[in-house]
Amino acid sequence: MAQSAELKNYIAAESDQVQRLLALLAQEQDALIKRQFDQVLQIINSKTAMLQQLEAASSARAQFCLQSQLNSAELIEAALGDDVKIWFDLLQNAKLADTMNRTNGQLIQTHEEVNQHLMASLAAQRNANVGYSADGKLSQLTSIGRPFDRA
């Protein structure tokens, strides 16, 4: 039973890190929706550090499981016995964190696409008088000496 208690402690530590990550991902999503990009950069830096801590907790649990010959989810569940809920909660929250992270990535990509479109529109307005000549080179349309309706 000591193995069960130790395993539970490893899973609890990992679960704690996932909970912190979920809170940070929610903050990131909120900042992205509100277009608070200065906060997003700070959150991304915090998220990187938090992911490293989560990786360390996951590695510690995996190492313990390897040493204890708990090589499958079924064996982990059996070792936990009545405390198996902590394992299921960890798995569920890890999936939720993955989904939230993907959603935030899509929000970032959408903002980037909007910004690129805006920059292209601004560039097109700025260079409205630029066109291509008959030989395919860029030229200023205003430099053409005659109006378009005359030969």
Secondary structure, DSSP 8 states (H G I E B T S, - for coil): -HHHHHHHHHHHHHHHHHHHHHHHHHHHHHHHHTT-HHHHHHHHHHHHHHHHHHHHHHHHHHHHHHHTT--SHHHHHHHHGGGTHHHHHHHHHHHHHHHHHHHHHHHHHHHHHHHHHHHHHHHHHHTTTEEE-TTS-EEEGGG-SS-TT--
